[in-house]
Amino acid sequence: MKFAYLFERFPTFSQTFCVREVVEMRRQAGDVPVFSIRTPSGEPKQDFPEEATRYVTYLPADIEAALRDEPAPAATRIRRRWELWRRADQSDRKRFFEALWLGPVLRERGIGHVHVHFAGMGARTAFWLNKLFGITFSITAHANDFFVGANEKSPVGLADLFRSARHVATVSDFSKTLLQARFPDDARRIVRVYNGIEPARFAGPRHPASPPLILAVGRYIEKKGFRDLIAACAMLPDLLLECRIMGEGPLEAELRALVESLGQQDRVRIAGPAPEGEIIGLLHRSTLFALPCVTDSKGDSDNLPTVIMEAMAAGLPVVSTPVAGVPEMVSDGITGWLAPEHSPEALAAKIRSLLENDSLCQSMGAAGTAKCRDLFDVRKTCGELHRILADA
């Protein structure tokens, strides 16, 4: 029995770790189809590998019209199941219809299990696939999909998803412990599988820029802590430095205004998005990587930011905060520094210690590279997930 991936949207600019996993899973497991509920549009350019997108099937944009247009005998089967919908919760209408359309397609291709990243839209569609067609599913839960109860307003909540899933993987020991405590009846099926990267893709000769370059990458949203990073740079007026913050998001105008209000226009750049290849080039020119994650006003935070792994693979020391799974990547004093969240002063002190000590940068960078290869190589992490899916 084959399995497939089911995504809300694939591929997307902000989820390159999913692309890497799909490519590696197809290398390890062979023919693993990918289904995407939505078609990506209006996203920044990204240099995705061609093999990641070649096998993607996109669901119809108007799912109800597609169901009405199905030829017999599929239409007859759909009408029978449609009667079940009359007894189901009307508020999950689209997910139910997606399952109605997708179930026969999976059956015809001999697919009996789907794996979903994020306990959100795709997981709810998989829930209905299971109810309607007996197709089993598993989930990789990440961060914002359960940190702030994102599913609790849906008729199919996290408890329903976790109870119905064969396995729930999550990307850090921190979140595994949290979820097992929150869902004790499902604890034995909750496992930790780290996100993975290709360490060799990010390795290469380093040519640090002058003045020293501090690189940060992430969406311009509160939980990335970029306000604190800008403030920390302003507290280091005696040091030559350039801080480049790569990304996009709703706080862009606010961050630009903060840079100007602190007089940091010549030192801090809100540089916008860039494809992975360009980010790799910047990593090789950087002296350190900074991502001062915080818990935002809604209680959300990063869990295991993949960009930190990428910086470690490139040989950079990392300055971050002890939020969620970050300490599982950044060993304080060994692969980088952890400053308290919401503390620009402490952040500035950690940055200073690295900018003033080349040998410390090199030793921390080397330790980070070794740790990345040991824990976060996608061949290893994908192999762990493959074994879980084979068991399911």
Buried (B, 14 or more C-beta within 10 A) or exposed (E): EBBBBBBBBBBBBBBBBBBBBBBBBBEEBEEBBBBBBBEBEEEEEBEBEEEBBEBBEBBBEEBEEBBEEBEEEBBEBBEEBBEEBEEBEEEBBBBBBBBBBBBBBBBEEEBBBBBBBBBBBBBBBBBBBBBBBEBBBBBBBBBBBBBBBBBEEBBBBBBBBBEBBBBBBBBBBBBBBBBBEBBEEBBEBBBBBBBBBBBEBBBBEBEBBEEBBBBBBBBBBBBBBBBBBBBBBBBBEEBEBBBBBBBBBEBBEBBBEBBEEBEBEEBBBBBEBBBBEEBBEBBBBBBBBBBBBBBBEEEBBBBBBBBBBBBBBBBBBBBBBEBBBBBBBBBBEEBBBBBEBBBBEBBBBBBBBBBEEEEBBEBBBEBBBEBBBEBBBBEBBBBBBBEBBEEB
